[in-house]
Amino acid sequence: MNEQIWKDNLAVIQQRWPHLAHRLEDTQADECIGALSRNGLWVLHTDSGQAVHSMYAPERESARFCESCHAESILFLGFGCGYQLLPFLKEQKFRRLLILESSLSRLKAVLHHVDRRDVLADERVELTVPGAQDEFLAWISVHYHPIWHGELANYPLRPIVDQQADYFRSVLQGLSEYFHIMAGDLSSQAFFAKTWFTNILMNLHHHQSHQRPLNLPVGRPVVLAGAAPSLEEGIDPIKEMQSRGHFVIACDAALRPLLQNGIKPDLVLSLDAQPLVSRHFVGVNPSGITLLCDIASPPSLARQYGAFFFAGGHPLARLSGLGVLDTQGGNVGYAVLALGKLLSRDITYYGFDFCFPQAKSYAREVYVYPEFMHASCRLGGLENDVLSLVFRYQHLQKEKSKHGLVYTPALFLDYRRAFGALMQQDIQPVGAAFACVRGQDFIHSYRKRILTLDARLAGRQESRHDPVLMTLAPLVAYFVRDNLKVDQAWAHAIDWAQDFLKNRI
């Protein structure tokens, strides 16, 4: 072992990853086995005597993979002596070089034998030795995102991976589940990107600071109304609670069932950006309805009902200065609960089933029933259309209950977990205020910033901290799905946004 090589390596690690350096200093190095390759480089061997790298030219062993790799980021499974990273360091096309090492003691031993400052000092390189899978997933969520770093490929250092097969299998399984969730989020961003961007700017264009704000005080018990079948059982209790002074918050789809049963909610919340959401309001008199909308909601709906606005999860909405509401649960039910938690600890709710009991998707009087009834005929009855809402989901979990079969899409399981987790949180009610902003002034300032963006700089890692640039991230997701590289996707997103701001606003 060479103490000077260790000190040189450690100095770089202390500068870049202080916590990892502290852990390494507290670890006893392995008594590792090694030998010199044919060209004189020290190569680590496993306990069974297998060389971790090539014994001929270890620094060139990954060259062929590097040349043929189309991904822009690489996850290296096992550090070994770090030779496998050298060809990648020479190529600027790689944005992220992530290293997952499983053993602190082995890493410390290697760093006593091999000077790896060339690898450790490269800003694209990130190194972790996680203690648990959750720690690794938290680390990768910070250091990798496809919008900034492109497609991710993995490069396993086979002798180490085979030696600790269970460890790496577990890590990759967790990583697969994490990317499955991320893929769903990116798919939603790509699908709605242009609609969100358009709706937000159109709504802000008509939004003025002199309009009255919406202030929701703390103090009254809250009852929440969703549109799932269990709302039918809650009609009488909601009436009774409202008569005793409970504050009734309804999601948009629950408005018609409530009104047709003599209940006018104190507030209606709408989250969906699609024009289809307007069907929940067909035949509803806007008079006396207080509507709170995500700023990305359809402008026609917002203007018709004189809606108040909040900022959901879109970076452009957050940048506008509007009051923020937690929408990370991905559905209007979660947002309704998040608002209720700001107003009261005393919360009752109906109509949030997150499943299809007896293959029924909505409570009676929701817009789909009159529409399906109107379109029904002998060849396609109401039942067929109602069932189509359930069986359009590919992955359905089927369970028996005392009332019959219950169908639950995989997506709804995530919704249910998020709703339940939020319900369990002990949040101090502080009230909620949704003030107005000077929409046209904001757009003027935003337009100036977007029109001066340099597409060549946009995709760089340091740009992640630019809040204006972050407003285009969903648009980048839209263009990335066309198999464009990150730089190309950012250039297309900026061009599209600039064209929209020049010609549409």
N, C-alpha and C positions, 0 to 999 in steps of 0.2 A: 504494500500500500504506500501511496505517496501523499504525505500530509499537505504538501504545497498545492498539488492538483486539487485535493479536497477543499482547501481554503479558497482557491480561485473559483471553483464551481459554486461553493457556498456563498461567496460574495455576491454573485449574480442572483442567486435564489433569494438572498436576503433583500436585495433591492426590488425584485419583482414580486415575490410571494413570501412576505415576512412570516406568515403563520406556518407555511410549509417548512421554512428554514428552521423555525423553532422546534418543530416536530422532529426534523432530521437530527438536530443537535442532541435531542433527548433519546435518540435511538441508537442501539448497539448495531454496528455494521456486521453483516454476514461474513463468515469465513468462506468466501465464494471461490469457486474453481474457475480458472481461466488459462488461456494459452495464446501465443502469438499466431496470427494468421500468416499466410505465405508472404504477404507484403508488409509484415511487421506490426500490424495493429493488434492490440489486446482484445480478445473476444471472450465474453462470459460463457460459461458452460452450466448446464442444469445439474442438479444433484446426480442424475443418471449418467452424466458425462457427455450429453449432447450439446453441440455448439449452438448458441443462440443465433449467431450470424454466420455468414459464409466464411470459411477458413481460407478462401482464396483472395477475394477483394470485397470485404464486407461493406465498404462505402459505396459500392455500385450495385448491391443486391436488389435494391428497390427501383433501379433506374428504369427498367422496362415498364413496371407498373406506373411509375410517375409519368412517363411519356404518353401512355395510352389512357390515362385517367381524365375523364371529362368533368369530374366533380371539382368544385372550387374550394372545398374544405375536406380535411382528412381527420379521422379519429384513429390514432395509433393505439392498439391494444398491446400494452407492454412497452416499457422504455428500452430494456436491454442495455446496450451500450450507446444507443442513439444513432447508430450508423444509418439506419433506414430512413432517417429524416433528411440526410444531407442532400440527396437529389431534389427534394421538394423545396429546400431553402433557396436553391438556385433559380426557381421558377416563380416569377411574380404573379402568375395566374392564380396561385393558391392564396386564399384570403385567411384561412384559419387552419392551424396545425395543432390539434388537440391531442394530448397524451394522457392516457389512463394507465397508471402503474398500480400494481396490486400490493407491492411490498416495500415498505420504507427501508427495512434493513438491507434488502438487495440493492435498492437505489443508492443508498449511502455507500455501500461497498463499491459499486460501479464508479461512483463519483470520486473515489480514492484512486482509481486506476486510469480513468479516461478523462481528458480535458474536454468538457462538453459546453464550454462557454459560447461556442458558435451557435449551438442549438438554443440554449437557455436564454440568450440575450435577444433573440429575434422576437420582435413585437407580435408576430403572428402566432407564436407558440404559447400555448397554455398547458400547464402541467398540474395534475392532481393525483393524490394517493388517498382516495376516499375511505372513510371508516365504515360507511354503510351505503346502500343503494340510494337512499333518499339524499344523502350528501352529494353523491355523484350527479343525480338528476338536477339538484339545485345549482350545482356548479355549471352544468352544461346549459341550463336555461339562461345563465348570465353571459356565457362566453360564445354561444352560438345561436343564430337565428337565420333561417333561410333567406329572409328579405335582405339581410346585410351580407351574409356569408355564402349564399348559394347552396347547391346540393352537397350533402355530406356523404363521403364514402369511408369505409373503415379498412385499416391495414393491420391485420393480426400478426404479431410476432409469434409464429406458430409454436415453437418449442415452449415458450412461456405460457401461451394460451392453453396448449394441451396439458401442461403440467398442472394448471389451476382451472380445469375445464368448468367445474361447478361455479366458481366465482364469476368467470367471464360470461357463462351462459346466463346466470342470474342478472348480471348487469345489462346484457344485451336484451333480455326480455323486458326489463324495466324501461330501457331506452326505446324499444319498439312500442310499448304502450304510451310512453310520453309523446313520441312522434305521431302516433295515431290521433291523439287529442290535438296536437298542433296542426296536423293536416286538416282536421275538421274545422279548426279556427281559420286557417288560411283559405280553405275552400269557401267559407262564408264571406271572408273579406274580399276574395276575388269576385264572388258572385254579386255582392252588393256595392263594390267599391265606387263605381260611377254614380249609382243611385244615391248613395250616402253623400258624396261630394256635391252633387247637384242640389239635392234637397237642403243640405246645410246652408249653402250659399244663397239659395233662393229664399229660404226662411229668414236668414239674417238680413237679406236685402229689404224685406218688409217689416223688420223688427226694429222698433225705435225705443230709445231710453225713456221717452215721456209716457209710454204706456205703463199702467199701474202694475206693481209687482204682486206676486202671490205669496202671502205669508201664512204659513201653517203652524199654529202655536202648539205647544206641549200642553198636556193636561187631560184631554178627553180620551176615554177608551176607544180603541180602533177595531173595526170589523172589516175584513178584507173579503172581496168577492171575486172568485175566478169563474171561468165558464165551463168547467168540467161537469160531468153528470151529477156529482154530489151537491152542486149548487141548488138543485131542485129540493133537496132535503133542508137546505138552509134558508129558504125564502121566509118562512114564518119566524124562525129565530132572528134573522136580520131585521125584519120589520119590528119585532119586539125590542131589540137592542137599539135600533135607531130612535124609537119612541122614548127610550130612556137616556138619550143623549150621546150614543156612540157615534163616532165619526166613520162614515162608510166610504171606503175607497174601492172602486171597481176597476178591473182591467177592461179594456175596450170591448172585448167579446161578451162580457157579462152585462153590458149596458142594456141591451134590448130585453133579455129575460127579467132584469130587475124592474125596468119601467113597466113592462106588461103585467107585472105583479104588484104594481102600486108603490114601488120603492124608487125614489130619486136619489142616487148616490151623491154624497157631498163632493166627491172628486172622481174623475175618470182618468186613468193613466193609459197612454198609448205609446208603444215602443217601435212597432213595425215600420220599416221604410217603404214597403211595397204599396202601390195604389190599392191592392186588394183589401187593405185594412179599412178602407172607406165603407165597405159593405157592412161592417158592424154598426154603422151609423145610419143606414138607409131607413127612411121613415121616421127618424128621430128629430124632434124639434130642438134646434140649438138653444132656444131660450132657456135659461136657467141651468144649463149644463156647464160645469167648470171642467175644462179639459186641460190636462198637463201632458205635453208631448215631448218626446225626444226631438231635438232640433233637426234630426235627420228624417223626421216623419214627412209624409207627402204634403207639400205646400198648400194644395187645394183644401185638404182637411183642416189644416191649421187655420187658414183664413176663414173658412166657413164657420168655425166654432170659436174664433177669437182665442186661440189656444195660448196658454203659457208654455214656456219652453224650459227644458233642462238639458244639460250636457251629459250624454251617456258615455260610452267608451271610446268614441272616435277622437283621435288626436286633434282634429280641426275643431270639433265641438268644445273640447277642453280648452283650447287656445282662445276661444271666443270670449271667455270671461263669464259665461253663464253658470248658474248654480249647478253643481255636479250631483248626480244620483248614481248609486252603485248598480250597474247592469251586468256585472261579470258572470252572473248565472246563466246568461244567454237567452232568457225568456221574460215575458212581461210579468209573470207571476213572481219571479225573483225581485224584479224592480218594484212591484207593488209592496212586497214584504219589506224591502230595504227602506222604502218611504215610511211604512208603518212603524218600523223600528226607530226612526228618527222622532216620531211623535208620541209614542207611548210604550210602556212595558206591558200594558194590558191589551193583548192582541188575540182576536178570534178570527178564524178564517174558514171559508167554505168554497168548494169548487176548484181545489188545487189537488187533483187526483194523480196526475202524472202517470196515467195508465188509461186503458179503455175497458172499463167494466162491462161485461156482456157485449163487447165489440161496439160500444157506444162512445162516440168521441166528444160530443158536446151536450150541455143541458138543453132542454126544450126552449124554443123561441130564439135560439142563436140563428143567425142569418141563413145558415146552410139548409135548415129544414124547409122554410118557405120556398127557397130557390130550387131545392131538389123536388119538392112537391109540384112546383109549377112545371118542371121539366120531365116529370115522370110520365110513363106510358106503359102499355101492356108489355112491351119488350124490355123496358128498363124501369123498374119501380123504385120507389123511395129507398127501400132496403138496400138495393144494389149500390146506390150512390153513397149511402151512409157507411156501408161496409168498405167502400173503396177508400174512404178517408183513413181507415184502420190498416188495411192490407197493402197500402202503398209503401209502407215501411218494410225494408228488406229483412231486418233482424228483429223478430218479435219473440218475446218471452211469453209463454203461455202457462197460466196457473189456474188451478181450480179454487173457487171460493164458495161460500154458502149460497151466494146469489147467482153463481154460474161462472163461466170462464172469464178470466181477466187477461188482456193482452197488453204487454208493455214493451215499447220500442227501446232499443239500447240507449238512444239519445235521452229518452225520458228518465232512465235510471240516473244519468248524470244530472238532469234537472232536479230530480227528487233529492239526491244527495246534497246538491248545492243549497236547495231550499231548506232542507233539514238542518244543515250546518249553520246557515244564517239564523234560523229560528232559535238555535241553541246559544247563539252569541249573546253575551250580556252587554248590551249597548245602552249607554246613558242617553235618554231622549233629550234632544236639544232644540227641537223644532226644525222647520225647513223654510227657507226663503228663496224664492226664484225671481230675482230681480231682472229687469230688462237691461239690455246693452245697446250701445250705439252701433247698430248693425252695419249701416252703410259706411261709417267711419272705419270700422274693423275691416270691412272688405277692401276699402281703399288702401289701407296699410298692408293688408295681406297680399293684394294684387302686386303692389310695388316690390314686395319681397320675392314673390314667386317668379315674377318676370325677370328678375336679375339672377336667378339661380344658375349655377354652372353645372351642367349635367356631368361633366368629367370629375367633379369633386363629390357629387351627391352620394355615391355608393361607398365612400370611404368609411372606415370604422369610426373615426372621430366625429363623423356627421350624425351619429346616433344621438348626440346630445343637443342637436339643433331642433328646437320644438317646431319650427316652421317646416323644416324638411320632413319631420315625422308625420306631418299631416298627409303626406303623399304615400305613406307606407302601404295602406290598403290598395292603392292604385298599382303599386309595385307588385303586390301579390297577384293582381289581375294580369299583369303582363308576364310575370314569371311563369304562370301556368302555360304560356305559349312556348315553353322551353327556351326562353331567352336567358342569357347570362345576366348576372346582377347589374353590371354596368349598363347593359342594353335596356333592361327593364326600368332602371331609374331614368334613363334618357327618354324612354317612351312615356313614362308617367309624368315627367316634367313637361314634355311637349304637349301632352294632352291637357294638363292643368293650365298651362299658359294659353293654349288656344281657347279653352273654355272661358277663362277670365277676360280674354281680349274680346271675344265675340258673343258671349252669352250674358254677361253681367255688366 
